[in-house]
Amino acid sequence: MATVLIIDDNDDVRNYLTRLVALFGYTPFCAATCEEARKLLVQEDPRMDVVVSDIYLPDGPEDAADWIREVKQKAMSRPLIVISGEAPDAMVEEFSASGDIMATLTKPFELVFLKDLLKRAVEESA
């Protein structure tokens, strides 16, 4: 069963995504901070197949681009989906265009879109 790492400091968003991921048939793992995420990203068992991360975290770098680069490096070619509370800005669009992130979820996001996106991400990570 595919694993999905959800990184978000907002309890409501993290819990909602966790329930959805499980409902879609994937095994969710959660991190509320960058530090928790770093530990989960480097573990070998189980290996995270897809990473869904908020762009801005309280313990993250001041520059969100640094966090995206770090997650992408630690995710080692696994699909990365980022979460943003607002429409994607130029920085997110640049990462999307370069292929560093698979997609951006803008809050609130639609259930069907998330389901299709995760399915595609898991297929890419296989």
C-alpha positions as CSV (number, residue, x, y, z in Angstrom):
1,M,0.0,0.0,0.0
2,A,1.3,3.4,-0.9
3,T,2.4,5.8,1.8
4,V,1.7,9.6,1.8
5,L,3.5,12.0,4.1
6,I,1.3,15.0,5.1
7,I,3.2,18.0,6.4
8,D,1.0,20.8,7.8
9,D,1.1,22.8,11.0
10,N,-2.7,23.3,11.0
11,D,-4.3,20.5,12.9
12,D,-7.6,20.7,11.0
13,V,-6.0,20.6,7.6
14,R,-3.6,17.8,8.6
15,N,-6.4,15.7,10.2
16,Y,-8.7,16.3,7.2
17,L,-6.0,15.2,4.7
18,T,-5.1,12.2,6.9
19,R,-8.7,11.0,6.8
20,L,-9.0,11.6,3.0
21,V,-5.7,9.8,2.3
22,A,-6.8,6.8,4.3
23,L,-10.3,6.9,2.7
24,F,-8.5,6.8,-0.7
25,G,-6.7,3.6,0.3
26,Y,-3.3,5.0,1.1
27,T,-1.4,4.9,4.4
28,P,-1.0,8.4,5.8
29,F,1.9,9.6,7.9
30,C,1.8,13.1,9.5
31,A,4.2,15.8,10.5
32,A,3.2,19.1,12.1
33,T,6.7,20.7,11.9
34,C,9.7,20.7,9.6
35,E,11.7,18.8,12.2
36,E,9.1,16.0,12.3
37,A,9.0,15.9,8.5
38,R,12.8,15.7,8.3
39,K,12.8,12.5,10.4
40,L,10.0,10.9,8.4
41,L,11.6,11.8,5.1
42,V,14.9,10.0,5.8
43,Q,13.4,6.8,7.2
44,E,13.7,3.7,5.1
45,D,10.8,1.7,6.5
46,P,8.3,2.6,5.5
47,R,9.5,4.8,2.7
48,M,7.2,7.7,1.9
49,D,5.9,7.4,-1.7
50,V,4.3,10.8,-2.0
51,V,4.9,14.0,0.0
52,V,2.2,16.6,0.6
53,S,3.6,19.7,2.3
54,D,2.4,23.1,3.4
55,I,4.7,25.8,2.1
56,Y,4.8,27.9,5.2
57,L,5.6,26.2,8.6
58,P,6.4,28.0,11.8
59,D,9.7,26.3,12.2
60,G,10.6,26.5,8.5
61,P,13.0,28.7,6.8
62,E,12.0,32.4,6.3
63,D,12.1,31.8,2.5
64,A,9.5,29.2,1.6
65,A,11.6,28.3,-1.5
66,D,14.3,27.0,0.8
67,W,11.8,24.7,2.5
68,I,10.6,23.4,-0.9
69,R,14.2,22.8,-2.0
70,E,14.9,20.9,1.2
71,V,11.8,18.7,1.0
72,K,12.5,17.9,-2.7
73,Q,16.1,17.0,-1.9
74,K,15.1,14.7,1.0
75,A,12.2,13.3,-0.9
76,M,14.7,12.0,-3.5
77,S,12.6,12.1,-6.6
78,R,9.3,11.2,-4.9
79,P,6.3,13.3,-6.1
80,L,5.9,16.5,-4.1
81,I,2.6,18.3,-3.8
82,V,2.6,21.6,-2.0
83,I,-0.3,23.3,-0.1
84,S,-0.8,27.0,-0.2
85,G,-3.4,29.1,1.6
86,E,-3.6,31.4,-1.4
87,A,-3.2,31.2,-5.2
88,P,0.2,30.1,-6.3
89,D,2.7,32.9,-6.4
90,A,5.6,33.3,-8.9
91,M,7.9,31.1,-6.7
92,V,5.5,28.2,-6.6
93,E,4.8,28.5,-10.4
94,E,8.6,28.5,-11.0
95,F,9.0,25.2,-9.0
96,S,6.0,23.8,-10.9
97,A,7.5,24.7,-14.3
98,S,10.8,23.2,-13.4
99,G,9.2,19.9,-12.4
100,D,10.3,20.2,-8.7
101,I,6.7,20.0,-7.5
102,M,4.0,18.0,-9.1
103,A,1.1,20.3,-8.2
104,T,-0.2,22.9,-5.8
105,L,-3.2,22.5,-3.6
106,T,-4.8,25.8,-2.9
107,K,-7.0,25.8,0.2
108,P,-9.8,24.9,0.1
109,F,-9.2,22.1,-2.4
110,E,-11.7,19.7,-3.9
111,L,-11.9,16.1,-2.9
112,V,-12.0,14.8,-6.5
113,F,-9.0,16.8,-7.5
114,L,-7.0,15.5,-4.5
115,K,-8.0,11.9,-5.2
116,D,-6.9,12.1,-8.8
117,L,-3.7,13.9,-7.9
118,L,-2.7,11.3,-5.4
119,K,-3.5,8.5,-7.8
120,R,-1.2,10.1,-10.4
121,A,1.5,10.7,-7.8
122,V,1.5,7.1,-6.6
123,E,1.7,5.9,-10.2
124,E,4.7,8.2,-10.8
125,S,6.5,7.0,-7.7
126,A,6.1,3.3,-8.6
